[in-house]
Amino acid sequence: MAAALGTSPTIVEYFEGEDFYRCGYCKNETGSRSDGMWAHSMTVQDYQALIDRGWRRSGKYVYKPVMNQTCCPQYTIRCQPLHFQPSKSHKKVLKKMFKFLSKGEFSRGNNEEEPMDSQMDDAAVDDFVLKSKLEVQSDHRPLSEDYNKVIESEVKEKEENLEAKETKELNQSHAKREKLGSGEPSSSVRVIPSAPKPGKGADLSKPPCRKAKDIRKERKRQKLILKSQTDKLEGSQVQREPQPFPSEKPKLNQPKSIEDFIFDTLPEDAAHQLEVRVVRSSPPSSQFKATFQESYQVYKRYQMVIHKDPPDKPTVSQFTRFLCSSPLEAENPPEGPDCGYGSFHQQYWLDGKIIAVGVIDVLPYCVSSVYLYYDPDYSFLSLGVYSALREIAFTRQLHEKTSQLSYYYMGFYIHSCPKMRYKGQYRPSDLLCPETYVWVPIEQCLPALESSKYCRFNQDTKAVDEERVKELGRLRVLYKRTIMPYNIYKKRQKGPSDEAIVQQYADLVGQTCSERMLLFRS
């Protein structure tokens, strides 16, 4: 996908060396390490390439953990929405929301706390670490504000079990019934029932009693069969997304899709109405501006109640720098999604007021989750999990028009921190190999992570980073308002050589990005 005409090129300032700061996961005071750069502007194509090399953004600051040195390695994780099926606990959250919307019923007492759904405070870089770097002044765009680096959203609730067990039981039950009704001989011994004593035993003149669980499974089976027949008659499919294996025959007992739960029809007398609006945050749309104050107040309450911030800490400027500012250039190509590419706020409106906001980036191949904040009064709705499921459904929706947009990036997976393992429950999902930058199914990665915090997931010992820089001279530099290749810049440069720093930057961003992005040099 070529960069859209009229968009600014990516311009970054790389910070020499690595940050050492307090880890929000294991609380090591100087154990967490990352490389970083300030993005004055960035195309969605370049950011897509960067997150596929382990980078993430927080506001306009883009950072990459030093995986083999940091105390808690953070592996980029992506979910495959086209194959996603909600687990038992996912369904529980979706049903809880439906019950609340339709009947107004909820229970505040039995809800598990959403695990580490946002890491702004716990995993934030100490202010002074980033402040000193962001006071750098450039001649093409001054940096007048000090920016705080924060870890991207950890927005989702800890999940428990997958749907496989329930589906397997249903299929086995269905298979048994078909076998019993197929005329096949039975190997069981025939027992002639005797009449029960008065007042004891079952009434043989009536059908045998059945367990409620079996009745529910039978109803579900009948419903699936009916739905399959209806879809066949109408010439439609339950799941419209293209499948990776076209030759695979559809199964009769397809479990309910995530859309079946989310968009289930509410009764006419529903107690509540929920609407999800996607508004562009950078550059801010008119809808974003009109709802800014209300959205900020939700964020302020969230930080004060959930993260115990003092009232003067979640300021408007801090909120703006952290969750509203973005280096991503807005793009609206004809073949792209209807909302366009770039940075957005996904606002959850309940009965006319904002109760939660999911900060997301829409990129060429994915929807990337950045952060979530919500009104603490609605914690009982498990909004961390619910928003993740809505974002997965949103990715599937965008895929219908833009076929290459088919992944949901959930930030970082941190196996060494038990509270952060919940992201691995959104299956199927992959982890990014920190050395060769290929995607590996999480099931293959978990055994290795059990024995070592840092792992190379690619089992091919001969495999290398295909994007490793082979020609440093082709790297693009912005020097004295002029764009030039690095080999020309070296001849014009005055003072000591910066080749080691530039080489480090190039190795981290890869050959393609080094030739597309502009590295600012003063």
C-alpha positions, 0 to 999 in steps of 0.5 A: 500500500503506497503512501497517500498523496498529500500526506507528510513523510515520517519524521523522527528524532531518535534518542541515543542509548536506552532508557532505564526506568522503574518497571510497572510489572515487577517493580524493579527500580531500574530494570525496564529498558527501551529504545525510543524516538519522537515522531513529529509525523508518521504515515500509517504504513511506516507505523504498521511496519514498526509495530511489526518490529516490536514498536508501540506508540504512546502519544507521539513517543514511539518506543521498543523494549530491549527484549533481551535486557529488560526485566519483563520482556514485552512481546507484541501480540496480535489476534486473528479476528476472522477466526476468533470465537468467543470463549465461555468467559467472553460470552458471559461478559457479552450476555451480562451486557445484553441482560443489563441493556434489555432488563437493566439487571446487573450484579455489582458484588460478583465481578472480578477486578479487571486485571491491569486494564490500563498501565498508565501509572504502574508501568509509566516511565519516571517523568524525568527520564523522558522529560530530558529527552523531549526538551530537544529542539529541532529547527523544523518543528520546535518541541515546546512541551515535555512529554511523559512516556507511558505504556500502551493500553492493557485494557482487557480482563483476565479470561478463564476458559475457551469455548472448545469444551462446550462445543465438543460436548455439543458435537458429541451429544449430537453424534450420539443421538444420530447413532442411536437413531440410525439403526446401528446395533447397540452393544448395551445389554437389554434391561426389562424394566420392572414396575416401581413400588408405589410412591417410588421410582419413575412413571414408565407411562411418561417420557423419561426425565431429562437434565436441563443441560441436555435440554439446552444443548438440544435446543441449541442444536435445533436452533443451529440446524434451523439457522443453517437451513435458513441461510442455505435457502437465502443463499447467504453465509453466517460469516461473510469473511473469506476463509483461509482454506476455501476447500474446507467444508462448513460445519453444521454445528457452527457456534454463535459468532461474536456478532450474534452476541453483540448485535442481538436484537434488544426488546422494544422496552429495553431498559438502556440503549448503547451506541458506539461511535468512532470519532477521529482524534487526530486531527480532531474531528468536529465530533471529537471536539464537541465531546472532548470535555465529557470524554476528559471527565470520564478519563479523570474519574477513571484515573482517580478511582482506578489508579488512585491519582490525586485530583490535580494529576490527570490534567487536560494537557496530560490527557491530550498529550497521552491519548489525543495527540498522535503522529499518524497522518490521516488517510482516506484512500478509496480502497480503504475503510470508510472511517479512513486510516489513523487515530480514533476514539471509540466512544461508548454512549449509554443512554446519551452519555459517555461511559467508556472510550477505547483509543485505537489506531486503524492501520493498513493491516490491523486495528491496534488497541492503544488504551481504554478508560471508563466510568468507574460506576460501570465497572460491573459491566467488565468494560475492559473485556467488552471493549476488546470484543467490540474492537475485534468485531470492528476489525471484522467489519472493516475487513469486509471492505478492506480485505488486507485489514484482518488483524487486531493488535493488543499491545504487549503480552508479558508472560513473566507477569501473571496479571498480564497473561489474559491477552493470550486468551483471545485465540487464535493469536500470535506472538512476534519473534524478537529476533527474526520478526516472524509471527508464531502461534502463541501455543507454540511459544508458551512452553518456552516462556515457562522456562525463560523470560526471553525467548526466540520463537522462530525454531529455524536456527538459520533464520535471520531478520530479513529487514536487517540493514544492508546498506546504511548509506541509503538511509534517509536523513533530514538535515538543514531542511534538506532530505538526503541519503546518509552517505551524502549527509556524512560528507556534509556533517560537521563534528564527530561521527554519529554513524554508531547512533545511526546504525543502531537506529537503522537496525531497530527500524529495519531497511524499508523504514530507514529508506522511507522515514526521515531521521532528523539530524541537527 
